[in-house]
Amino acid sequence: MNRKKIAVLGITGSIGSSTVEVIRQHQDIFEIVLASAHNNHLDLFKYAEEFNIPNLVISNDLKRNNITNIPDNRKLYFGSNQLIELLENIDCDIVINAISGSAGLMSSMTTVRRGIDLALANKESLVMAGHLINNELETSKSKLLPVDSEHSAIFQAIGKSPLSEIKKIILTASGGPFRNLPLDKFKDITLAQTLKHPTWDMGAKITVDSATMMNKGLEVIEAKWLFHKDYEDISAVIHPQSIVHSFIEYVDGSILAQMSSPSMQLPILYALTHPKHIKSNLMKTSIVDLPNLSFEKLEKERYPLYFLAREVGKIGGLLPTIMNSANEAAISLFLKESIKFNQIHQIVQATVEKFENISNPSLNDIILANSSTYEKVKKDYKNLIK
């Protein structure tokens, strides 16, 4: 049997590393033909040796003159443009897009346009350009397979049911590290505290997003484009144990959930093997050993970015791109400790309020607005803080 050829974009990040573990356990059915990293060439080269990956990309072109000891018999490319050229030409069955943030958009568009299956962990692709990606999917042979644990759970729970039978989608959220912190203490939250997620081991950007709950707001927008439901039919609840990964409610009142111990390996495996569930030892969940499961409403005062993202998603157009870009810039500032935790929301809110929306942006509109907004926020952030 021929092995499935996989491109892993962002292989050295948290999702990429989980993908490596999945492939490591199932090398009889998967092979990596292309892998990319932004900066971490050491781990990229390590994976290249282990899995005999022929094509490697460092997307940060500034690293070109600083890298030596390239593994033998490997082709090494630099820059996002060369990554796109490879995606346009490589012999590949499925692309896992685990690139962090808005930088992953062009890889998603290129994959879908070429008709290759896309396992999507880069939610920003749909947040920024969901209307364009869905338009491409109408004529493409590409299947869009969600990798986020929440959207994979919904995808699995829906199965072959028609969307007309789905009444509601309910995403779950851990609540992050500040679920019980008094609101008057938010001004004193440190970077170190923010990066200690209670249940998931993720990269810095998404960990901050989980603490502010912007991540869940972006997932609501992503769910809208994936499952074609109105925003009024998509909600989220706090579920601190992270065992139930999401629910769907049918029109007859039946509710289905997908459950497991917290692990990204299961949704990755399902995306790679869809529509089958294959035998695997990657994850075992003992029902009798699970903690008590609890669910809570989200508080607007505690998670204002979640509610802002919902409203921005409803408005649509270019505004989700502006919000996402401002958020990425604000997180970059926070990670450098230039701003406080509670100022992330202030910056994003102010940026959104100042922007005059475009209702049906082109891909070029999105790319230009994303870049210009990011740079403007990084430059003028002090004027956006109340």
HULIN-V886269 format. One record per residue. RES is the residue in one letter. SS is DSSP state (~ for helix, > for strand, _ for the rest). D_CENTER is the distance of its C-alpha to the mean C-alpha in whole Angstrom. Layout:
RES;SS;D_CENTER  RES;SS;D_CENTER
This chain:
M;_;32  N;_;29  R;_;26  K;>;23  K;>;22  I;>;18  A;>;17  V;>;14  L;>;12  G;_;11  I;_;14  T;_;15  G;_;12  S;~;11  I;~;9  G;~;12  S;~;14  S;~;14  T;~;14  V;~;17  E;~;18  V;~;18  I;~;20  R;~;22  Q;~;23  H;_;24  Q;_;25  D;_;28  I;_;25  F;>;22  E;>;23  I;>;21  V;>;22  L;>;20  A;>;18  S;>;16  A;>;16  H;_;16  N;_;19  N;_;19  H;~;22  L;~;24  D;~;21  L;~;20  F;~;24  K;~;24  Y;~;22  A;~;24  E;~;27  E;~;26  F;~;25  N;_;27  I;_;24  P;_;26  N;>;24  L;>;22  V;>;20  I;>;20  S;_;18  N;_;20  D;~;23  L;~;25  K;~;25  R;~;27  N;~;30  N;~;29  I;_;28  T;_;31  N;_;32  I;_;30  P;_;30  D;_;33  N;_;32  R;_;29  K;>;28  L;>;26  Y;>;24  F;>;23  G;_;21  S;~;18  N;~;21  Q;~;22  L;~;19  I;~;19  E;~;23  L;~;22  L;~;19  E;~;22  N;~;25  I;_;24  D;_;25  C;_;22  D;_;21  I;>;17  V;>;14  I;>;11  N;>;9  A;_;7  I;_;8  S;_;7  G;~;7  S;~;10  A;~;11  G;~;9  L;~;11  M;~;14  S;~;13  S;~;12  M;~;15  T;~;17  T;~;16  V;~;17  R;~;20  R;~;21  G;_;21  I;_;19  D;>;17  L;>;13  A;>;11  L;>;7  A;_;4  N;_;4  K;_;4  E;~;6  S;~;8  L;~;9  V;~;10  M;~;12  A;~;14  G;~;13  H;~;17  L;~;18  I;~;15  N;~;17  N;~;20  E;~;20  L;~;19  E;_;22  T;_;24  S;_;22  K;_;22  S;_;19  K;_;17  L;>;13  L;>;12  P;>;9  V;_;8  D;_;6  S;~;10  E;~;11  H;~;10  S;~;12  A;~;14  I;~;15  F;~;15  Q;~;18  A;~;20  I;~;20  G;_;22  K;_;24  S;_;25  P;_;25  L;~;23  S;~;26  E;~;27  I;>;24  K;>;25  K;>;22  I;>;18  I;>;18  L;>;14  T;>;15  A;>;14  S;_;16  G;_;17  G;_;16  P;_;19  F;_;21  R;_;22  N;_;25  L;_;26  P;_;29  L;~;28  D;~;30  K;~;29  F;~;26  K;~;27  D;~;28  I;_;25  T;_;24  L;~;21  A;~;22  Q;~;22  T;~;19  L;_;17  K;_;19  H;_;16  P;_;19  T;_;17  W;_;14  D;_;14  M;_;11  G;_;11  A;~;13  K;~;10  I;~;8  T;~;11  V;~;13  D;~;11  S;~;11  A;~;15  T;~;15  M;_;13  M;~;12  N;~;8  K;~;10  G;~;12  L;~;9  E;~;8  V;~;12  I;~;12  E;~;9  A;~;12  K;~;14  W;~;14  L;~;13  F;~;16  H;_;18  K;_;19  D;_;21  Y;~;19  E;~;22  D;~;21  I;>;18  S;>;18  A;>;17  V;>;19  I;>;19  H;_;19  P;_;20  Q;_;20  S;_;17  I;_;19  V;>;18  H;>;15  S;>;16  F;>;19  I;>;20  E;>;24  Y;>;26  V;_;29  D;_;31  G;_;30  S;_;29  I;>;25  L;>;23  A;>;21  Q;>;19  M;>;20  S;_;19  S;_;19  P;_;16  S;_;15  M;~;12  Q;~;14  L;~;15  P;~;12  I;~;12  L;~;16  Y;~;16  A;~;14  L;~;16  T;~;19  H;_;19  P;_;21  K;_;23  H;_;22  I;_;24  K;_;26  S;_;24  N;_;25  L;_;21  M;_;21  K;_;24  T;_;24  S;_;28  I;~;28  V;~;31  D;~;30  L;_;27  P;_;27  N;_;28  L;_;25  S;_;25  F;_;23  E;>;24  K;_;23  L;_;21  E;_;23  K;_;23  E;_;25  R;_;22  Y;_;19  P;~;20  L;~;17  Y;~;15  F;~;19  L;~;18  A;~;15  R;~;17  E;~;20  V;~;18  G;~;16  K;~;20  I;~;21  G;_;19  G;_;20  L;_;19  L;~;19  P;~;15  T;~;15  I;~;17  M;~;16  N;~;12  S;~;14  A;~;17  N;~;14  E;~;13  A;~;17  A;~;18  I;~;15  S;~;17  L;~;20  F;~;20  L;~;19  K;_;22  E;_;24  S;_;25  I;_;24  K;_;24  F;_;21  N;_;23  Q;~;23  I;~;19  H;~;20  Q;~;23  I;~;22  V;~;19  Q;~;21  A;~;24  T;~;22  V;~;21  E;~;25  K;~;26  F;_;25  E;_;27  N;_;24  I;_;24  S;_;24  N;_;23  P;_;22  S;_;22  L;~;19  N;~;22  D;~;22  I;~;18  I;~;18  L;~;21  A;~;20  N;~;17  S;~;19  S;~;22  T;~;20  Y;~;19  E;~;22  K;~;24  V;~;22  K;~;23  K;~;26  D;~;27  Y;~;25  K;~;28  N;~;30  L;~;27  I;_;27  K;_;30
